[in-house]
Amino acid sequence: MNTELLEALNILEKEKNISKDALLEAIEQSLLQACKNHFGKADNVKVTINPDTCDFSVRAEKEVVEEVEDPVLQISLADARMKDSKYEIGDIVNVEIKSKEFGRIATQNAKNVILQKIREEERKVLFNQYYEKEHDLVTGIVQRYVGNNVSINLGKVDALLTENEQVKGETFHPTERIKLYVLEVKDTPKGPKILVSRTHPELVKRLFEAEVTEVRDGIVEMKSIAREAGSRTKIAVWSNDSDVDAVGACVGMNGARVNAIVEELKGEKIDIINWDENPALLIENALSPAKVISVMADPDEKTAKVIVPDYQLSLAIGKEGQNARLAARLTGFKIDIKSETQAREAGDFEDFEEEYGEDIEPESDHEELV
C-alpha cells in the first residue's frame, strides 16, 4: 500500500473538498505526461491505479518484432522471451516502466500537471459552492475599499460590491459584517468572480425570509416589493393561512422582526401592506400611510384615479413623489392622485358616482411601519 500518497489524497479531499477520483485522474495524467516527456511519446502507455491502496503501475504495450526500429513501441523477440518463452512475432508485451527512471524535467512537468489539476478542481469546487448562492443572501466581512468599490470576504473567496450596487450615503468599516444579495457568480481562470448588491429589492425579501419563519415556510407570501434603497421600501404580503395575519407576522411582536431588518438596512423605512386581488383595494393599501376617499382602477389600461382628502394630498404623494412612485411600482398601475377639491373641480367625482353609484370612502386596513 502506498500509505503516504493515500494519506495526502485524503487530506486534500477533506481540506479542499476535492474528490479523490479527480486527484487520482490527475496523477494518471501526470504519469502519462512524464512518459511523453521521457520517451517522446506515450500513445502505448497505460497507467493503472488502485483507488483503495493508491498503488500504481505504468506499463507500455510493445509489439514483438525480429528487428527493433522504435524501442518505444517495439521489443525484440529475444527480450520478449526473457519475460515469457511463449511470446511470438506480432504478440503484444506489457513492459513495466519505473517512474524512478524519469529525468528531472519529466518529473517536474508531472508535478506541475498535478498542481494544475488541484488548482482547477479547487476553483471548480468554489464556483459550484457559490453558484448555488446566486440570487440568495450571504453574510460578508468588509475588507477594504478598492477605489469606489468595496471588497467583501465571504469566507473562501472575496466578492465585489460595486459603486452602483451601494446604497447612497452608506459607508463601511474594515471587519464590519454586512448582509448582501448575490447578483451573479462568474467562472474565471483566477477563480469565481462574485458580484453582490445592497440596493436590489430582493435583498429585503431575503432578509424577511431569514427573519420571519412564516415567510420562509411559505405561509406568508411576499407578492410584490418596491424599493428606493436607503430611503423606503413597500412590500405587499398575503397569507395562505386564514389564521395567520400576514402583516403582523412580518412586523413581529412590538415590531421586533421588522426592526431587525430596518437595523440591517441602516434605518431604511419599510411599509408592509396587505395584498388584495382587487386593484382598487390594493392601490388604497399601497398609498399607506395616506387615507384614501375613492379609487377607480382600470385593470386593462393599468391606470387608476385616486381621490384623497385635501389634507392628505402631500402625504399620499410623498416627499419628491416617493410614496406615489413606490405605490405605482408595487401595484403596476399608473396612479393619478387628486385632492377632494381638485377632483370636484375636475368633475372626477361624477366619474366615481357613474362607476359605483355613490361616493366611496373605503376604510384602510393596512399597517405601516416607519
Secondary structure per residue as TSV (DSSP state, phi and psi in degrees):
chain	resnum	aa	ss	phi	psi
A	1	M	-	360.0	134.4
A	2	N	-	-85.6	81.3
A	3	T	H	-62.3	-44.2
A	4	E	H	-62.8	-44.5
A	5	L	H	-66.4	-42.7
A	6	L	H	-60.9	-42.3
A	7	E	H	-65.3	-41.0
A	8	A	H	-63.0	-42.3
A	9	L	H	-65.8	-39.5
A	10	N	H	-64.5	-38.9
A	11	I	H	-66.3	-44.5
A	12	L	H	-62.3	-41.0
A	13	E	H	-63.5	-38.8
A	14	K	H	-75.9	-46.1
A	15	E	H	-77.6	-40.1
A	16	K	H	-106.1	0.7
A	17	N	-	59.2	33.4
A	18	I	-	-99.8	129.7
A	19	S	-	-65.0	146.5
A	20	K	H	-63.5	-34.3
A	21	D	H	-60.0	-41.3
A	22	A	H	-65.4	-38.3
A	23	L	H	-69.1	-40.0
A	24	L	H	-64.5	-37.2
A	25	E	H	-63.4	-38.1
A	26	A	H	-64.9	-40.8
A	27	I	H	-64.3	-41.7
A	28	E	H	-59.9	-45.7
A	29	Q	H	-65.3	-36.4
A	30	S	H	-66.8	-38.2
A	31	L	H	-68.1	-39.2
A	32	L	H	-63.1	-40.4
A	33	Q	H	-66.1	-38.2
A	34	A	H	-64.7	-40.4
A	35	C	H	-62.6	-42.0
A	36	K	H	-63.8	-41.6
A	37	N	H	-69.0	-33.9
A	38	H	H	-79.8	-42.9
A	39	F	H	-102.9	-11.5
A	40	G	S	94.2	-20.6
A	41	K	-	-155.8	159.2
A	42	A	-	-146.5	26.5
A	43	D	T	-65.4	-28.0
A	44	N	T	-100.2	11.6
A	45	V	E	-97.7	137.4
A	46	K	E	-127.2	135.7
A	47	V	E	-112.7	130.8
A	48	T	E	-121.5	133.7
A	49	I	E	-129.8	130.6
A	50	N	-	-84.4	113.3
A	51	P	T	-65.5	-21.1
A	52	D	T	-84.2	-35.5
A	53	T	T	-110.2	-14.7
A	54	C	-	65.7	14.6
A	55	D	-	-72.6	137.5
A	56	F	E	-134.9	157.2
A	57	S	E	-138.9	145.8
A	58	V	E	-119.7	121.7
A	59	R	E	-132.1	143.1
A	60	A	E	-108.6	132.2
A	61	E	E	-86.2	117.4
A	62	K	E	-121.7	141.6
A	63	E	E	-87.0	137.7
A	64	V	E	-79.5	123.3
A	65	V	E	-134.6	163.0
A	66	E	S	-69.1	-48.8
A	67	E	S	-125.3	121.7
A	68	V	-	-78.3	123.0
A	69	E	S	-105.0	-31.6
A	70	D	-	-130.3	99.4
A	71	P	T	-62.8	-18.3
A	72	V	T	-74.1	-36.0
A	73	L	T	-106.0	-14.9
A	74	Q	E	-127.8	157.3
A	75	I	E	-139.0	142.7
A	76	S	E	-72.0	156.1
A	77	L	H	-61.1	-39.3
A	78	A	H	-62.7	-44.6
A	79	D	H	-66.8	-38.1
A	80	A	H	-64.1	-41.7
A	81	R	H	-72.8	-14.9
A	82	M	H	-69.7	-25.6
A	83	K	H	-86.3	-40.7
A	84	D	-	-158.6	125.3
A	85	S	T	-69.2	-10.7
A	86	K	T	-79.8	-13.8
A	87	Y	-	-65.3	143.2
A	88	E	-	-127.7	170.2
A	89	I	T	-58.2	132.6
A	90	G	T	96.1	-14.5
A	91	D	-	-70.9	162.2
A	92	I	E	-108.5	128.0
A	93	V	E	-112.6	132.7
A	94	N	E	-89.7	112.0
A	95	V	E	-105.1	124.7
A	96	E	E	-71.2	136.6
A	97	I	-	-110.0	124.7
A	98	K	-	-90.2	117.9
A	99	S	G	-62.6	-22.0
A	100	K	G	-66.1	-19.5
A	101	E	G	-82.4	-9.9
A	102	F	S	-64.0	147.4
A	103	G	-	-75.4	172.6
A	104	R	H	-59.8	-43.7
A	105	I	H	-65.4	-43.6
A	106	A	H	-62.4	-40.4
A	107	T	H	-65.9	-41.9
A	108	Q	H	-64.3	-41.6
A	109	N	H	-64.0	-39.2
A	110	A	H	-62.8	-41.5
A	111	K	H	-61.9	-41.9
A	112	N	H	-63.5	-37.0
A	113	V	H	-62.5	-43.2
A	114	I	H	-64.9	-45.7
A	115	L	H	-62.9	-40.3
A	116	Q	H	-63.7	-41.7
A	117	K	H	-64.1	-40.4
A	118	I	H	-63.1	-42.7
A	119	R	H	-63.4	-42.8
A	120	E	H	-63.0	-44.9
A	121	E	H	-66.5	-39.5
A	122	E	H	-63.5	-42.2
A	123	R	H	-64.1	-40.2
A	124	K	H	-65.3	-42.0
A	125	V	H	-62.3	-44.6
A	126	L	H	-63.7	-42.8
A	127	F	H	-60.5	-48.5
A	128	N	H	-62.3	-38.0
A	129	Q	H	-63.1	-43.5
A	130	Y	H	-88.8	-20.8
A	131	Y	H	-64.1	-32.4
A	132	E	T	-65.8	-21.1
A	133	K	T	-93.2	0.7
A	134	E	T	-59.6	135.5
A	135	H	T	64.3	31.7
A	136	D	S	-133.2	176.6
A	137	L	E	-93.7	135.9
A	138	V	E	-134.0	158.4
A	139	T	E	-110.7	131.2
A	140	G	E	-131.1	165.4
A	141	I	E	-113.3	126.6
A	142	V	E	-64.2	128.1
A	143	Q	E	-96.8	-62.6
A	144	R	E	-167.2	164.8
A	145	Y	E	-86.7	133.5
A	146	V	E	-116.4	91.0
A	147	G	T	69.0	-125.0
A	148	N	T	-94.8	-3.9
A	149	N	E	-91.7	163.5
A	150	V	E	-122.6	130.9
A	151	S	E	-89.3	125.8
A	152	I	E	-118.9	128.0
A	153	N	E	-88.3	124.4
A	154	L	-	-103.3	9.7
A	155	G	S	123.1	-80.9
A	156	K	S	-99.1	-15.8
A	157	V	S	-137.5	164.6
A	158	D	E	-103.1	143.5
A	159	A	E	-111.0	161.7
A	160	L	E	-117.0	120.8
A	161	L	E	-99.2	101.4
A	162	T	-	-74.5	164.8
A	163	E	G	-59.0	-38.9
A	164	N	G	-66.0	-24.7
A	165	E	G	-99.4	8.1
A	166	Q	S	-95.4	144.6
A	167	V	-	-74.1	130.7
A	168	K	T	-58.7	128.3
A	169	G	T	90.1	-9.4
A	170	E	-	-83.5	129.5
A	171	T	-	-121.9	154.5
A	172	F	-	-127.5	155.1
A	173	H	-	-121.7	145.7
A	174	P	T	-52.1	140.2
A	175	T	T	76.1	-1.9
A	176	E	-	-70.8	135.9
A	177	R	E	-93.9	128.1
A	178	I	E	-136.2	156.8
A	179	K	E	-99.8	142.6
A	180	L	E	-139.4	157.2
A	181	Y	E	-103.0	127.5
A	182	V	E	-81.3	111.9
A	183	L	E	-77.0	-48.9
A	184	E	E	-157.4	145.5
A	185	V	E	-123.6	117.8
A	186	K	E	-108.8	142.9
A	187	D	E	-92.4	120.6
A	188	T	E	-128.4	162.1
A	189	P	T	-58.4	-24.3
A	190	K	T	-94.0	5.6
A	191	G	E	114.7	176.4
A	192	P	E	-65.3	135.3
A	193	K	E	-104.6	119.6
A	194	I	E	-113.7	123.9
A	195	L	E	-105.1	129.5
A	196	V	E	-124.0	166.4
A	197	S	E	-141.2	148.1
A	198	R	S	-112.8	-3.4
A	199	T	S	-106.0	-16.4
A	200	H	-	-65.4	136.9
A	201	P	H	-58.3	-31.1
A	202	E	H	-64.7	-21.3
A	203	L	H	-60.4	-44.6
A	204	V	H	-64.0	-42.2
A	205	K	H	-60.3	-45.3
A	206	R	H	-66.6	-33.5
A	207	L	H	-64.9	-39.5
A	208	F	H	-67.3	-38.2
A	209	E	H	-62.1	-37.1
A	210	A	H	-74.2	-32.6
A	211	E	H	-92.9	-33.1
A	212	V	-	-108.9	114.3
A	213	T	H	-59.5	-41.0
A	214	E	H	-63.5	-34.3
A	215	V	H	-71.8	-44.2
A	216	R	H	-61.8	-36.3
A	217	D	T	-85.2	-6.2
A	218	G	T	86.6	4.0
A	219	I	S	-69.1	-41.8
A	220	V	E	-108.1	126.6
A	221	E	E	-102.5	141.0
A	222	M	E	-97.0	98.9
A	223	K	E	-72.5	-36.1
A	224	S	E	-155.0	151.6
A	225	I	E	-145.8	136.6
A	226	A	E	-132.1	133.7
A	227	R	E	-140.1	138.4
A	228	E	E	-117.5	99.3
A	229	A	T	-53.6	132.9
A	230	G	T	88.0	-12.3
A	231	S	T	-118.8	-66.0
A	232	R	E	-153.8	147.1
A	233	T	E	-131.6	138.8
A	234	K	E	-116.4	134.7
A	235	I	E	-130.0	132.6
A	236	A	E	-105.0	123.5
A	237	V	E	-120.4	156.3
A	238	W	E	-142.4	138.7
A	239	S	E	-101.9	131.7
A	240	N	S	-88.1	1.2
A	241	D	S	-125.6	120.2
A	242	S	T	-62.5	-20.3
A	243	D	T	-87.6	-3.3
A	244	V	S	-112.5	124.1
A	245	D	-	-82.3	114.5
A	246	A	H	-61.3	-47.7
A	247	V	H	-66.3	-45.1
A	248	G	H	-61.4	-38.5
A	249	A	H	-63.6	-39.8
A	250	C	H	-73.1	-33.6
A	251	V	H	-75.2	-42.3
A	252	G	-	82.3	170.7
A	253	M	G	-62.9	122.0
A	254	N	G	54.8	28.5
A	255	G	G	75.4	16.1
A	256	A	H	-60.6	-43.8
A	257	R	H	-67.9	-50.4
A	258	V	H	-70.6	-30.8
A	259	N	H	-64.6	-34.5
A	260	A	H	-64.0	-36.7
A	261	I	H	-73.8	-40.4
A	262	V	H	-60.3	-39.8
A	263	E	H	-65.3	-41.4
A	264	E	H	-63.6	-34.0
A	265	L	T	-89.8	11.8
A	266	K	T	57.5	47.9
A	267	G	S	93.2	4.9
A	268	E	-	-62.2	130.9
A	269	K	E	-75.2	144.1
A	270	I	E	-130.8	123.2
A	271	D	E	-102.3	127.7
A	272	I	E	-115.5	122.7
A	273	I	E	-126.1	162.9
A	274	N	E	-81.9	132.4
A	275	W	-	-75.2	145.8
A	276	D	-	-142.4	137.6
A	277	E	S	-68.4	-23.0
A	278	N	S	-78.0	114.3
A	279	P	H	-56.6	-37.1
A	280	A	H	-64.0	-44.5
A	281	L	H	-69.4	-35.7
A	282	L	H	-64.0	-43.0
A	283	I	H	-66.4	-39.6
A	284	E	H	-59.5	-46.2
A	285	N	H	-64.6	-39.3
A	286	A	H	-65.3	-26.0
A	287	L	T	-83.1	5.8
A	288	S	T	-49.7	140.6
A	289	P	T	-90.8	8.5
A	290	A	S	-73.4	144.4
A	291	K	-	-85.3	146.4
A	292	V	-	-121.6	136.8
A	293	I	S	-84.4	-51.7
A	294	S	E	-149.9	150.0
A	295	V	E	-134.2	129.6
A	296	M	E	-122.4	111.3
A	297	A	E	-109.5	141.8
A	298	D	E	-111.8	99.2
A	299	P	T	-62.0	-30.3
A	300	D	T	-71.3	-44.7
A	301	E	T	-86.9	-10.3
A	302	K	T	57.2	43.1
A	303	T	E	-126.5	157.2
A	304	A	E	-148.9	141.8
A	305	K	E	-108.3	130.2
A	306	V	E	-125.8	134.6
A	307	I	E	-115.9	130.6
A	308	V	E	-125.1	158.5
A	309	P	-	-57.9	151.4
A	310	D	G	-53.6	-42.8
A	311	Y	G	-74.5	-9.6
A	312	Q	G	-101.5	-3.1
A	313	L	H	-60.2	-49.0
A	314	S	H	-64.8	-34.2
A	315	L	H	-69.0	-40.0
A	316	A	H	-65.6	-39.4
A	317	I	H	-75.7	-39.7
A	318	G	-	84.3	167.3
A	319	K	G	-62.8	122.9
A	320	E	G	55.6	28.6
A	321	G	G	78.2	13.6
A	322	Q	H	-65.4	-44.6
A	323	N	H	-62.1	-45.5
A	324	A	H	-66.7	-38.5
A	325	R	H	-64.3	-45.4
A	326	L	H	-67.3	-37.9
A	327	A	H	-62.8	-38.7
A	328	A	H	-65.4	-42.5
A	329	R	H	-66.4	-39.2
A	330	L	H	-65.7	-40.8
A	331	T	H	-93.8	-23.3
A	332	G	-	82.2	9.6
A	333	F	-	-106.5	144.9
A	334	K	E	-82.9	117.0
A	335	I	E	-107.9	126.4
A	336	D	E	-107.0	112.4
A	337	I	E	-104.5	130.4
A	338	K	E	-133.2	150.6
A	339	S	E	-76.7	165.8
A	340	E	H	-58.2	-42.2
A	341	T	H	-65.2	-45.7
A	342	Q	H	-61.7	-38.3
A	343	A	H	-66.9	-40.9
A	344	R	H	-66.7	-40.4
A	345	E	H	-65.5	-34.9
A	346	A	H	-86.6	-5.3
A	347	G	T	77.8	17.4
A	348	D	H	-71.9	-25.3
A	349	F	H	-63.2	-33.4
A	350	E	H	-63.1	-34.9
A	351	D	H	-64.0	-40.3
A	352	F	H	-68.6	-41.2
A	353	E	H	-65.5	-35.5
A	354	E	H	-68.8	-35.9
A	355	E	H	-76.5	-44.6
A	356	Y	H	-111.3	-10.8
A	357	G	S	92.2	-18.2
A	358	E	S	-163.6	166.0
A	359	D	-	-65.0	142.5
A	360	I	-	-114.5	132.9
A	361	E	-	-126.6	76.7
A	362	P	-	-67.0	146.2
A	363	E	-	-89.7	131.3
A	364	S	-	-80.3	133.5
A	365	D	-	-117.0	18.7
A	366	H	-	-81.7	165.6
A	367	E	E	-121.9	135.1
A	368	E	E	-123.5	137.8
A	369	L	E	-123.1	128.0
A	370	V	-	-108.4	360.0
